[in-house]
Amino acid sequence: MTAPDTNVKKQAKKHKAPLIGMAVAGGVALVLLLWLGSQYVTVTPDENADPPAAAEEPAGLPAEGDVSAPTEDGTSTPQVIEEQPTPSD
């Protein structure tokens, strides 16, 4: 089905403002995307910053079994792991 009365010049006048608005919105979105991309690409590490600290061993419960640790004189003594009492309800 075709439109009963088509006046292209009249329709062009009616659609001019919305088309300009869409073009402006697209331009703003493009500028923001380019700015965001440039921020992502141009980030450089600070030369005076300290290097990241070495990762420490994860803390947690000690392993079960015969575990020994060196003493000041270089010998190893077994560590005693005591059972923790369970909380009663």
PDB file of N, CA, C and O in Angstrom:
ATOM      1  N   MET A   1       0.842  -1.163   0.000  1.00  0.00           N
ATOM      2  CA  MET A   1       0.000   0.000   0.000  1.00  0.00           C
ATOM      3  C   MET A   1       0.895   1.235   0.000  1.00  0.00           C
ATOM      4  O   MET A   1       1.869   1.290   0.750  1.00  0.00           O
ATOM      5  N   THR A   2       0.592   2.183  -0.794  1.00  0.00           N
ATOM      6  CA  THR A   2       1.390   3.402  -0.886  1.00  0.00           C
ATOM      7  C   THR A   2       0.733   4.533  -0.109  1.00  0.00           C
ATOM      8  O   THR A   2      -0.460   4.487   0.192  1.00  0.00           O
ATOM      9  N   ALA A   3       1.522   5.541   0.209  1.00  0.00           N
ATOM     10  CA  ALA A   3       1.000   6.701   0.921  1.00  0.00           C
ATOM     11  C   ALA A   3       0.085   7.483  -0.018  1.00  0.00           C
ATOM     12  O   ALA A   3       0.410   7.643  -1.194  1.00  0.00           O
ATOM     13  N   PRO A   4      -1.053   7.971   0.479  1.00  0.00           N
ATOM     14  CA  PRO A   4      -1.996   8.657  -0.406  1.00  0.00           C
ATOM     15  C   PRO A   4      -1.489  10.008  -0.912  1.00  0.00           C
ATOM     16  O   PRO A   4      -1.737  10.385  -2.058  1.00  0.00           O
ATOM     17  N   ASP A   5      -0.788  10.720  -0.058  1.00  0.00           N
ATOM     18  CA  ASP A   5      -0.319  12.039  -0.486  1.00  0.00           C
ATOM     19  C   ASP A   5       1.144  12.185  -0.069  1.00  0.00           C
ATOM     20  O   ASP A   5       1.441  12.352   1.114  1.00  0.00           O
ATOM     21  N   THR A   6       2.043  12.124  -1.027  1.00  0.00           N
ATOM     22  CA  THR A   6       3.468  12.246  -0.736  1.00  0.00           C
ATOM     23  C   THR A   6       3.970  13.583  -1.244  1.00  0.00           C
ATOM     24  O   THR A   6       3.899  13.906  -2.429  1.00  0.00           O
ATOM     25  N   ASN A   7       4.487  14.353  -0.275  1.00  0.00           N
ATOM     26  CA  ASN A   7       5.100  15.618  -0.622  1.00  0.00           C
ATOM     27  C   ASN A   7       6.508  15.568  -0.025  1.00  0.00           C
ATOM     28  O   ASN A   7       6.691  15.829   1.164  1.00  0.00           O
ATOM     29  N   VAL A   8       7.491  15.234  -0.846  1.00  0.00           N
ATOM     30  CA  VAL A   8       8.852  15.012  -0.379  1.00  0.00           C
ATOM     31  C   VAL A   8       9.448  16.276   0.233  1.00  0.00           C
ATOM     32  O   VAL A   8      10.164  16.188   1.231  1.00  0.00           O
ATOM     33  N   LYS A   9       9.178  17.423  -0.326  1.00  0.00           N
ATOM     34  CA  LYS A   9       9.733  18.661   0.220  1.00  0.00           C
ATOM     35  C   LYS A   9       9.180  18.940   1.615  1.00  0.00           C
ATOM     36  O   LYS A   9       9.919  19.367   2.503  1.00  0.00           O
ATOM     37  N   LYS A  10       7.878  18.701   1.811  1.00  0.00           N
ATOM     38  CA  LYS A  10       7.269  18.930   3.112  1.00  0.00           C
ATOM     39  C   LYS A  10       7.818  17.944   4.143  1.00  0.00           C
ATOM     40  O   LYS A  10       8.087  18.324   5.283  1.00  0.00           O
ATOM     41  N   GLN A  11       7.987  16.674   3.747  1.00  0.00           N
ATOM     42  CA  GLN A  11       8.520  15.660   4.648  1.00  0.00           C
ATOM     43  C   GLN A  11       9.974  15.936   5.003  1.00  0.00           C
ATOM     44  O   GLN A  11      10.395  15.679   6.131  1.00  0.00           O
ATOM     45  N   ALA A  12      10.737  16.452   4.064  1.00  0.00           N
ATOM     46  CA  ALA A  12      12.132  16.784   4.335  1.00  0.00           C
ATOM     47  C   ALA A  12      12.221  17.877   5.398  1.00  0.00           C
ATOM     48  O   ALA A  12      13.093  17.825   6.265  1.00  0.00           O
ATOM     49  N   LYS A  13      11.318  18.877   5.339  1.00  0.00           N
ATOM     50  CA  LYS A  13      11.302  19.933   6.344  1.00  0.00           C
ATOM     51  C   LYS A  13      10.949  19.366   7.720  1.00  0.00           C
ATOM     52  O   LYS A  13      11.557  19.750   8.719  1.00  0.00           O
ATOM     53  N   LYS A  14       9.966  18.451   7.782  1.00  0.00           N
ATOM     54  CA  LYS A  14       9.540  17.882   9.055  1.00  0.00           C
ATOM     55  C   LYS A  14      10.613  17.002   9.692  1.00  0.00           C
ATOM     56  O   LYS A  14      10.718  16.941  10.917  1.00  0.00           O
ATOM     57  N   HIS A  15      11.393  16.332   8.883  1.00  0.00           N
ATOM     58  CA  HIS A  15      12.382  15.388   9.400  1.00  0.00           C
ATOM     59  C   HIS A  15      13.771  15.997   9.583  1.00  0.00           C
ATOM     60  O   HIS A  15      14.683  15.312  10.047  1.00  0.00           O
ATOM     61  N   LYS A  16      13.942  17.238   9.235  1.00  0.00           N
ATOM     62  CA  LYS A  16      15.262  17.874   9.298  1.00  0.00           C
ATOM     63  C   LYS A  16      15.788  17.940  10.735  1.00  0.00           C
ATOM     64  O   LYS A  16      16.932  17.552  10.973  1.00  0.00           O
ATOM     65  N   ALA A  17      15.003  18.413  11.693  1.00  0.00           N
ATOM     66  CA  ALA A  17      15.457  18.556  13.081  1.00  0.00           C
ATOM     67  C   ALA A  17      15.791  17.199  13.727  1.00  0.00           C
ATOM     68  O   ALA A  17      16.848  17.081  14.347  1.00  0.00           O
ATOM     69  N   PRO A  18      14.938  16.178  13.609  1.00  0.00           N
ATOM     70  CA  PRO A  18      15.299  14.889  14.204  1.00  0.00           C
ATOM     71  C   PRO A  18      16.552  14.280  13.584  1.00  0.00           C
ATOM     72  O   PRO A  18      17.351  13.664  14.289  1.00  0.00           O
ATOM     73  N   LEU A  19      16.732  14.440  12.289  1.00  0.00           N
ATOM     74  CA  LEU A  19      17.925  13.892  11.639  1.00  0.00           C
ATOM     75  C   LEU A  19      19.188  14.611  12.111  1.00  0.00           C
ATOM     76  O   LEU A  19      20.225  13.981  12.316  1.00  0.00           O
ATOM     77  N   ILE A  20      19.097  15.929  12.282  1.00  0.00           N
ATOM     78  CA  ILE A  20      20.246  16.680  12.799  1.00  0.00           C
ATOM     79  C   ILE A  20      20.539  16.248  14.238  1.00  0.00           C
ATOM     80  O   ILE A  20      21.700  16.078  14.610  1.00  0.00           O
ATOM     81  N   GLY A  21      19.499  16.073  15.041  1.00  0.00           N
ATOM     82  CA  GLY A  21      19.687  15.618  16.421  1.00  0.00           C
ATOM     83  C   GLY A  21      20.355  14.259  16.494  1.00  0.00           C
ATOM     84  O   GLY A  21      21.239  14.048  17.324  1.00  0.00           O
ATOM     85  N   MET A  22      19.941  13.324  15.630  1.00  0.00           N
ATOM     86  CA  MET A  22      20.575  11.999  15.611  1.00  0.00           C
ATOM     87  C   MET A  22      22.031  12.088  15.169  1.00  0.00           C
ATOM     88  O   MET A  22      22.880  11.364  15.689  1.00  0.00           O
ATOM     89  N   ALA A  23      22.326  12.957  14.228  1.00  0.00           N
ATOM     90  CA  ALA A  23      23.706  13.117  13.768  1.00  0.00           C
ATOM     91  C   ALA A  23      24.577  13.702  14.879  1.00  0.00           C
ATOM     92  O   ALA A  23      25.715  13.270  15.067  1.00  0.00           O
ATOM     93  N   VAL A  24      24.047  14.684  15.616  1.00  0.00           N
ATOM     94  CA  VAL A  24      24.801  15.282  16.723  1.00  0.00           C
ATOM     95  C   VAL A  24      25.038  14.237  17.813  1.00  0.00           C
ATOM     96  O   VAL A  24      26.147  14.134  18.338  1.00  0.00           O
ATOM     97  N   ALA A  25      24.004  13.458  18.158  1.00  0.00           N
ATOM     98  CA  ALA A  25      24.153  12.422  19.185  1.00  0.00           C
ATOM     99  C   ALA A  25      25.178  11.374  18.762  1.00  0.00           C
ATOM    100  O   ALA A  25      25.977  10.920  19.582  1.00  0.00           O
ATOM    101  N   GLY A  26      25.159  10.992  17.497  1.00  0.00           N
ATOM    102  CA  GLY A  26      26.154  10.036  17.003  1.00  0.00           C
ATOM    103  C   GLY A  26      27.554  10.611  17.045  1.00  0.00           C
ATOM    104  O   GLY A  26      28.507   9.900  17.367  1.00  0.00           O
ATOM    105  N   GLY A  27      27.693  11.888  16.723  1.00  0.00           N
ATOM    106  CA  GLY A  27      29.005  12.541  16.781  1.00  0.00           C
ATOM    107  C   GLY A  27      29.543  12.623  18.199  1.00  0.00           C
ATOM    108  O   GLY A  27      30.729  12.391  18.434  1.00  0.00           O
ATOM    109  N   VAL A  28      28.667  12.956  19.149  1.00  0.00           N
ATOM    110  CA  VAL A  28      29.080  13.024  20.552  1.00  0.00           C
ATOM    111  C   VAL A  28      29.513  11.636  21.037  1.00  0.00           C
ATOM    112  O   VAL A  28      30.530  11.503  21.717  1.00  0.00           O
ATOM    113  N   ALA A  29      28.742  10.610  20.688  1.00  0.00           N
ATOM    114  CA  ALA A  29      29.089   9.245  21.086  1.00  0.00           C
ATOM    115  C   ALA A  29      30.435   8.833  20.481  1.00  0.00           C
ATOM    116  O   ALA A  29      31.241   8.190  21.154  1.00  0.00           O
ATOM    117  N   LEU A  30      30.679   9.190  19.247  1.00  0.00           N
ATOM    118  CA  LEU A  30      31.950   8.858  18.600  1.00  0.00           C
ATOM    119  C   LEU A  30      33.121   9.568  19.280  1.00  0.00           C
ATOM    120  O   LEU A  30      34.174   8.968  19.494  1.00  0.00           O
ATOM    121  N   VAL A  31      32.939  10.830  19.614  1.00  0.00           N
ATOM    122  CA  VAL A  31      34.000  11.589  20.298  1.00  0.00           C
ATOM    123  C   VAL A  31      34.298  10.968  21.661  1.00  0.00           C
ATOM    124  O   VAL A  31      35.464  10.823  22.031  1.00  0.00           O
ATOM    125  N   LEU A  32      33.251  10.596  22.415  1.00  0.00           N
ATOM    126  CA  LEU A  32      33.455   9.984  23.728  1.00  0.00           C
ATOM    127  C   LEU A  32      34.147   8.623  23.608  1.00  0.00           C
ATOM    128  O   LEU A  32      35.013   8.302  24.421  1.00  0.00           O
ATOM    129  N   LEU A  33      33.783   7.835  22.622  1.00  0.00           N
ATOM    130  CA  LEU A  33      34.442   6.543  22.426  1.00  0.00           C
ATOM    131  C   LEU A  33      35.917   6.718  22.056  1.00  0.00           C
ATOM    132  O   LEU A  33      36.769   5.969  22.531  1.00  0.00           O
ATOM    133  N   LEU A  34      36.213   7.690  21.222  1.00  0.00           N
ATOM    134  CA  LEU A  34      37.610   7.944  20.853  1.00  0.00           C
ATOM    135  C   LEU A  34      38.403   8.425  22.067  1.00  0.00           C
ATOM    136  O   LEU A  34      39.549   8.019  22.256  1.00  0.00           O
ATOM    137  N   TRP A  35      37.803   9.287  22.890  1.00  0.00           N
ATOM    138  CA  TRP A  35      38.475   9.763  24.098  1.00  0.00           C
ATOM    139  C   TRP A  35      38.729   8.608  25.057  1.00  0.00           C
ATOM    140  O   TRP A  35      39.819   8.497  25.619  1.00  0.00           O
ATOM    141  N   LEU A  36      37.739   7.754  25.249  1.00  0.00           N
ATOM    142  CA  LEU A  36      37.895   6.614  26.138  1.00  0.00           C
ATOM    143  C   LEU A  36      38.987   5.675  25.613  1.00  0.00           C
ATOM    144  O   LEU A  36      39.799   5.174  26.391  1.00  0.00           O
ATOM    145  N   GLY A  37      39.008   5.445  24.330  1.00  0.00           N
ATOM    146  CA  GLY A  37      40.048   4.603  23.743  1.00  0.00           C
ATOM    147  C   GLY A  37      41.430   5.209  23.913  1.00  0.00           C
ATOM    148  O   GLY A  37      42.394   4.488  24.166  1.00  0.00           O
ATOM    149  N   SER A  38      41.539   6.524  23.777  1.00  0.00           N
ATOM    150  CA  SER A  38      42.853   7.149  23.936  1.00  0.00           C
ATOM    151  C   SER A  38      43.308   7.077  25.389  1.00  0.00           C
ATOM    152  O   SER A  38      44.505   6.951  25.647  1.00  0.00           O
ATOM    153  N   GLN A  39      42.383   7.154  26.344  1.00  0.00           N
ATOM    154  CA  GLN A  39      42.741   7.026  27.755  1.00  0.00           C
ATOM    155  C   GLN A  39      43.237   5.624  28.051  1.00  0.00           C
ATOM    156  O   GLN A  39      44.165   5.454  28.842  1.00  0.00           O
ATOM    157  N   TYR A  40      42.654   4.641  27.447  1.00  0.00           N
ATOM    158  CA  TYR A  40      43.031   3.250  27.671  1.00  0.00           C
ATOM    159  C   TYR A  40      44.408   2.952  27.065  1.00  0.00           C
ATOM    160  O   TYR A  40      45.214   2.242  27.665  1.00  0.00           O
ATOM    161  N   VAL A  41      44.668   3.490  25.891  1.00  0.00           N
ATOM    162  CA  VAL A  41      45.913   3.191  25.181  1.00  0.00           C
ATOM    163  C   VAL A  41      47.089   3.980  25.732  1.00  0.00           C
ATOM    164  O   VAL A  41      48.201   3.456  25.786  1.00  0.00           O
ATOM    165  N   THR A  42      46.878   5.218  26.141  1.00  0.00           N
ATOM    166  CA  THR A  42      47.995   6.076  26.517  1.00  0.00           C
ATOM    167  C   THR A  42      48.372   5.991  27.994  1.00  0.00           C
ATOM    168  O   THR A  42      49.201   6.778  28.450  1.00  0.00           O
ATOM    169  N   VAL A  43      47.798   5.074  28.751  1.00  0.00           N
ATOM    170  CA  VAL A  43      48.158   4.941  30.158  1.00  0.00           C
ATOM    171  C   VAL A  43      49.555   4.337  30.246  1.00  0.00           C
ATOM    172  O   VAL A  43      49.805   3.250  29.727  1.00  0.00           O
ATOM    173  N   THR A  44      50.459   5.052  30.908  1.00  0.00           N
ATOM    174  CA  THR A  44      51.826   4.558  31.075  1.00  0.00           C
ATOM    175  C   THR A  44      52.117   4.431  32.561  1.00  0.00           C
ATOM    176  O   THR A  44      51.635   5.238  33.356  1.00  0.00           O
ATOM    177  N   PRO A  45      52.891   3.437  32.942  1.00  0.00           N
ATOM    178  CA  PRO A  45      53.201   3.298  34.366  1.00  0.00           C
ATOM    179  C   PRO A  45      54.119   4.420  34.834  1.00  0.00           C
ATOM    180  O   PRO A  45      54.931   4.937  34.066  1.00  0.00           O
ATOM    181  N   ASP A  46      53.980   4.782  36.082  1.00  0.00           N
ATOM    182  CA  ASP A  46      54.801   5.821  36.670  1.00  0.00           C
ATOM    183  C   ASP A  46      56.221   5.284  36.845  1.00  0.00           C
ATOM    184  O   ASP A  46      56.417   4.239  37.467  1.00  0.00           O
ATOM    185  N   GLU A  47      57.198   5.983  36.308  1.00  0.00           N
ATOM    186  CA  GLU A  47      58.582   5.508  36.370  1.00  0.00           C
ATOM    187  C   GLU A  47      59.127   5.539  37.797  1.00  0.00           C
ATOM    188  O   GLU A  47      60.012   4.752  38.134  1.00  0.00           O
ATOM    189  N   ASN A  48      58.619   6.425  38.628  1.00  0.00           N
ATOM    190  CA  ASN A  48      59.114   6.542  39.991  1.00  0.00           C
ATOM    191  C   ASN A  48      58.381   5.631  40.968  1.00  0.00           C
ATOM    192  O   ASN A  48      58.705   5.605  42.156  1.00  0.00           O
ATOM    193  N   ALA A  49      57.413   4.897  40.486  1.00  0.00           N
ATOM    194  CA  ALA A  49      56.629   4.038  41.379  1.00  0.00           C
ATOM    195  C   ALA A  49      57.437   2.813  41.782  1.00  0.00           C
ATOM    196  O   ALA A  49      58.269   2.318  41.022  1.00  0.00           O
ATOM    197  N   ASP A  50      57.176   2.338  42.988  1.00  0.00           N
ATOM    198  CA  ASP A  50      57.833   1.131  43.463  1.00  0.00           C
ATOM    199  C   ASP A  50      57.300  -0.072  42.702  1.00  0.00           C
ATOM    200  O   ASP A  50      56.135  -0.088  42.307  1.00  0.00           O
ATOM    201  N   PRO A  51      58.139  -1.078  42.494  1.00  0.00           N
ATOM    202  CA  PRO A  51      57.638  -2.282  41.832  1.00  0.00           C
ATOM    203  C   PRO A  51      56.640  -2.983  42.747  1.00  0.00           C
ATOM    204  O   PRO A  51      56.682  -2.799  43.964  1.00  0.00           O
ATOM    205  N   PRO A  52      55.757  -3.773  42.182  1.00  0.00           N
ATOM    206  CA  PRO A  52      54.762  -4.433  43.021  1.00  0.00           C
ATOM    207  C   PRO A  52      55.432  -5.388  44.006  1.00  0.00           C
ATOM    208  O   PRO A  52      56.433  -6.032  43.694  1.00  0.00           O
ATOM    209  N   ALA A  53      54.858  -5.461  45.189  1.00  0.00           N
ATOM    210  CA  ALA A  53      55.418  -6.328  46.224  1.00  0.00           C
ATOM    211  C   ALA A  53      55.234  -7.788  45.835  1.00  0.00           C
ATOM    212  O   ALA A  53      54.269  -8.152  45.162  1.00  0.00           O
ATOM    213  N   ALA A  54      56.172  -8.611  46.269  1.00  0.00           N
ATOM    214  CA  ALA A  54      56.075 -10.036  45.978  1.00  0.00           C
ATOM    215  C   ALA A  54      54.887 -10.615  46.731  1.00  0.00           C
ATOM    216  O   ALA A  54      54.583 -10.202  47.850  1.00  0.00           O
ATOM    217  N   ALA A  55      54.233 -11.558  46.114  1.00  0.00           N
ATOM    218  CA  ALA A  55      53.063 -12.168  46.734  1.00  0.00           C
ATOM    219  C   ALA A  55      53.495 -13.018  47.914  1.00  0.00           C
ATOM    220  O   ALA A  55      54.412 -13.834  47.811  1.00  0.00           O
ATOM    221  N   GLU A  56      52.824 -12.816  49.028  1.00  0.00           N
ATOM    222  CA  GLU A  56      53.131 -13.604  50.203  1.00  0.00           C
ATOM    223  C   GLU A  56      52.445 -14.959  50.084  1.00  0.00           C
ATOM    224  O   GLU A  56      51.503 -15.135  49.312  1.00  0.00           O
ATOM    225  N   GLU A  57      52.939 -15.907  50.867  1.00  0.00           N
ATOM    226  CA  GLU A  57      52.299 -17.210  50.857  1.00  0.00           C
ATOM    227  C   GLU A  57      50.906 -17.066  51.449  1.00  0.00           C
ATOM    228  O   GLU A  57      50.697 -16.280  52.372  1.00  0.00           O
ATOM    229  N   PRO A  58      49.964 -17.817  50.923  1.00  0.00           N
ATOM    230  CA  PRO A  58      48.609 -17.684  51.423  1.00  0.00           C
ATOM    231  C   PRO A  58      48.509 -18.122  52.887  1.00  0.00           C
ATOM    232  O   PRO A  58      49.094 -19.126  53.294  1.00  0.00           O
ATOM    233  N   ALA A  59      47.774 -17.364  53.645  1.00  0.00           N
ATOM    234  CA  ALA A  59      47.587 -17.692  55.052  1.00  0.00           C
ATOM    235  C   ALA A  59      46.472 -18.712  55.172  1.00  0.00           C
ATOM    236  O   ALA A  59      45.521 -18.706  54.390  1.00  0.00           O
ATOM    237  N   GLY A  60      46.592 -19.562  56.129  1.00  0.00           N
ATOM    238  CA  GLY A  60      45.561 -20.562  56.339  1.00  0.00           C
ATOM    239  C   GLY A  60      45.997 -21.516  57.419  1.00  0.00           C
ATOM    240  O   GLY A  60      46.955 -21.259  58.148  1.00  0.00           O
ATOM    241  N   LEU A  61      45.302 -22.595  57.513  1.00  0.00           N
ATOM    242  CA  LEU A  61      45.639 -23.597  58.502  1.00  0.00           C
ATOM    243  C   LEU A  61      46.927 -24.301  58.103  1.00  0.00           C
ATOM    244  O   LEU A  61      47.161 -24.524  56.915  1.00  0.00           O
ATOM    245  N   PRO A  62      47.762 -24.653  59.065  1.00  0.00           N
ATOM    246  CA  PRO A  62      48.987 -25.361  58.725  1.00  0.00           C
ATOM    247  C   PRO A  62      48.667 -26.778  58.255  1.00  0.00           C
ATOM    248  O   PRO A  62      47.640 -27.353  58.613  1.00  0.00           O
ATOM    249  N   ALA A  63      49.558 -27.316  57.459  1.00  0.00           N
ATOM    250  CA  ALA A  63      49.373 -28.674  56.959  1.00  0.00           C
ATOM    251  C   ALA A  63      49.572 -29.669  58.101  1.00  0.00           C
ATOM    252  O   ALA A  63      50.365 -29.439  59.014  1.00  0.00           O
ATOM    253  N   GLU A  64      48.848 -30.760  58.031  1.00  0.00           N
ATOM    254  CA  GLU A  64      48.998 -31.791  59.049  1.00  0.00           C
ATOM    255  C   GLU A  64      50.224 -32.637  58.736  1.00  0.00           C
ATOM    256  O   GLU A  64      50.635 -32.744  57.580  1.00  0.00           O
ATOM    257  N   GLY A  65      50.800 -33.228  59.758  1.00  0.00           N
ATOM    258  CA  GLY A  65      51.946 -34.100  59.554  1.00  0.00           C
ATOM    259  C   GLY A  65      53.159 -33.559  60.277  1.00  0.00           C
ATOM    260  O   GLY A  65      53.051 -32.660  61.111  1.00  0.00           O
ATOM    261  N   ASP A  66      54.302 -34.107  59.955  1.00  0.00           N
ATOM    262  CA  ASP A  66      55.550 -33.722  60.591  1.00  0.00           C
ATOM    263  C   ASP A  66      56.098 -32.481  59.894  1.00  0.00           C
ATOM    264  O   ASP A  66      56.663 -32.566  58.803  1.00  0.00           O
ATOM    265  N   VAL A  67      55.927 -31.343  60.530  1.00  0.00           N
ATOM    266  CA  VAL A  67      56.393 -30.081  59.967  1.00  0.00           C
ATOM    267  C   VAL A  67      57.511 -29.574  60.859  1.00  0.00           C
ATOM    268  O   VAL A  67      57.370 -29.548  62.082  1.00  0.00           O
ATOM    269  N   SER A  68      58.606 -29.177  60.263  1.00  0.00           N
ATOM    270  CA  SER A  68      59.708 -28.666  61.059  1.00  0.00           C
ATOM    271  C   SER A  68      60.150 -27.318  60.511  1.00  0.00           C
ATOM    272  O   SER A  68      59.973 -27.012  59.332  1.00  0.00           O
ATOM    273  N   ALA A  69      60.724 -26.530  61.394  1.00  0.00           N
ATOM    274  CA  ALA A  69      61.198 -25.212  61.008  1.00  0.00           C
ATOM    275  C   ALA A  69      62.626 -25.053  61.509  1.00  0.00           C
ATOM    276  O   ALA A  69      62.962 -25.562  62.578  1.00  0.00           O
ATOM    277  N   PRO A  70      63.457 -24.366  60.769  1.00  0.00           N
ATOM    278  CA  PRO A  70      64.839 -24.180  61.218  1.00  0.00           C
ATOM    279  C   PRO A  70      64.909 -23.232  62.416  1.00  0.00           C
ATOM    280  O   PRO A  70      64.133 -22.282  62.523  1.00  0.00           O
ATOM    281  N   THR A  71      65.830 -23.506  63.290  1.00  0.00           N
ATOM    282  CA  THR A  71      66.059 -22.636  64.447  1.00  0.00           C
ATOM    283  C   THR A  71      67.238 -21.723  64.141  1.00  0.00           C
ATOM    284  O   THR A  71      67.785 -21.745  63.038  1.00  0.00           O
ATOM    285  N   GLU A  72      67.619 -20.928  65.120  1.00  0.00           N
ATOM    286  CA  GLU A  72      68.712 -19.972  64.905  1.00  0.00           C
ATOM    287  C   GLU A  72      70.038 -20.651  64.625  1.00  0.00           C
ATOM    288  O   GLU A  72      70.853 -20.118  63.871  1.00  0.00           O
ATOM    289  N   ASP A  73      70.277 -21.832  65.225  1.00  0.00           N
ATOM    290  CA  ASP A  73      71.557 -22.499  65.005  1.00  0.00           C
ATOM    291  C   ASP A  73      71.544 -23.390  63.758  1.00  0.00           C
ATOM    292  O   ASP A  73      72.526 -24.082  63.489  1.00  0.00           O
ATOM    293  N   GLY A  74      70.446 -23.384  62.993  1.00  0.00           N
ATOM    294  CA  GLY A  74      70.404 -24.129  61.741  1.00  0.00           C
ATOM    295  C   GLY A  74      69.783 -25.507  61.850  1.00  0.00           C
ATOM    296  O   GLY A  74      69.565 -26.158  60.828  1.00  0.00           O
ATOM    297  N   THR A  75      69.490 -25.972  63.058  1.00  0.00           N
ATOM    298  CA  THR A  75      68.870 -27.290  63.195  1.00  0.00           C
ATOM    299  C   THR A  75      67.362 -27.153  63.104  1.00  0.00           C
ATOM    300  O   THR A  75      66.810 -26.067  63.285  1.00  0.00           O
ATOM    301  N   SER A  76      66.717 -28.246  62.825  1.00  0.00           N
ATOM    302  CA  SER A  76      65.268 -28.237  62.703  1.00  0.00           C
ATOM    303  C   SER A  76      64.641 -28.897  63.913  1.00  0.00           C
ATOM    304  O   SER A  76      65.115 -29.926  64.393  1.00  0.00           O
ATOM    305  N   THR A  77      63.593 -28.305  64.389  1.00  0.00           N
ATOM    306  CA  THR A  77      62.831 -28.904  65.484  1.00  0.00           C
ATOM    307  C   THR A  77      61.392 -29.056  65.026  1.00  0.00           C
ATOM    308  O   THR A  77      60.867 -28.176  64.344  1.00  0.00           O
ATOM    309  N   PRO A  78      60.751 -30.146  65.384  1.00  0.00           N
ATOM    310  CA  PRO A  78      59.364 -30.329  64.947  1.00  0.00           C
ATOM    311  C   PRO A  78      58.438 -29.331  65.632  1.00  0.00           C
ATOM    312  O   PRO A  78      58.593 -29.018  66.812  1.00  0.00           O
ATOM    313  N   GLN A  79      57.489 -28.850  64.876  1.00  0.00           N
ATOM    314  CA  GLN A  79      56.491 -27.945  65.427  1.00  0.00           C
ATOM    315  C   GLN A  79      55.345 -28.782  65.984  1.00  0.00           C
ATOM    316  O   GLN A  79      54.989 -29.815  65.417  1.00  0.00           O
ATOM    317  N   VAL A  80      54.783 -28.342  67.071  1.00  0.00           N
ATOM    318  CA  VAL A  80      53.652 -29.027  67.668  1.00  0.00           C
ATOM    319  C   VAL A  80      52.393 -28.253  67.295  1.00  0.00           C
ATOM    320  O   VAL A  80      52.263 -27.064  67.587  1.00  0.00           O
ATOM    321  N   ILE A  81      51.486 -28.945  66.655  1.00  0.00           N
ATOM    322  CA  ILE A  81      50.227 -28.326  66.260  1.00  0.00           C
ATOM    323  C   ILE A  81      49.161 -28.841  67.208  1.00  0.00           C
ATOM    324  O   ILE A  81      48.859 -30.034  67.243  1.00  0.00           O
ATOM    325  N   GLU A  82      48.602 -27.926  67.968  1.00  0.00           N
ATOM    326  CA  GLU A  82      47.587 -28.313  68.947  1.00  0.00           C
ATOM    327  C   GLU A  82      46.205 -28.188  68.315  1.00  0.00           C
ATOM    328  O   GLU A  82      45.930 -27.267  67.545  1.00  0.00           O
ATOM    329  N   GLU A  83      45.354 -29.134  68.661  1.00  0.00           N
ATOM    330  CA  GLU A  83      43.977 -29.109  68.181  1.00  0.00           C
ATOM    331  C   GLU A  83      43.233 -27.952  68.842  1.00  0.00           C
ATOM    332  O   GLU A  83      43.390 -27.723  70.041  1.00  0.00           O
ATOM    333  N   GLN A  84      42.462 -27.255  68.110  1.00  0.00           N
ATOM    334  CA  GLN A  84      41.652 -26.177  68.645  1.00  0.00           C
ATOM    335  C   GLN A  84      40.320 -26.771  69.097  1.00  0.00           C
ATOM    336  O   GLN A  84      39.728 -27.571  68.371  1.00  0.00           O
ATOM    337  N   PRO A  85      39.842 -26.399  70.271  1.00  0.00           N
ATOM    338  CA  PRO A  85      38.561 -26.930  70.719  1.00  0.00           C
ATOM    339  C   PRO A  85      37.437 -26.405  69.848  1.00  0.00           C
ATOM    340  O   PRO A  85      37.440 -25.241  69.447  1.00  0.00           O
ATOM    341  N   THR A  86      36.483 -27.264  69.558  1.00  0.00           N
ATOM    342  CA  THR A  86      35.351 -26.852  68.743  1.00  0.00           C
ATOM    343  C   THR A  86      34.331 -26.137  69.625  1.00  0.00           C
ATOM    344  O   THR A  86      34.088 -26.555  70.757  1.00  0.00           O
ATOM    345  N   PRO A  87      33.743 -25.077  69.120  1.00  0.00           N
ATOM    346  CA  PRO A  87      32.751 -24.362  69.937  1.00  0.00           C
ATOM    347  C   PRO A  87      31.511 -25.221  70.110  1.00  0.00           C
ATOM    348  O   PRO A  87      31.040 -25.851  69.163  1.00  0.00           O
ATOM    349  N   SER A  88      30.990 -25.239  71.322  1.00  0.00           N
ATOM    350  CA  SER A  88      29.795 -26.027  71.593  1.00  0.00           C
ATOM    351  C   SER A  88      28.559 -25.158  71.395  1.00  0.00           C
ATOM    352  O   SER A  88      28.578 -23.952  71.641  1.00  0.00           O
ATOM    353  N   ASP A  89      27.519 -25.782  70.959  1.00  0.00           N
ATOM    354  CA  ASP A  89      26.267 -25.041  70.707  1.00  0.00           C
ATOM    355  C   ASP A  89      25.470 -24.845  71.960  1.00  0.00           C
ATOM    356  O   ASP A  89      24.396 -24.244  71.921  1.00  0.00           O
TER     357      ASP A  89
END
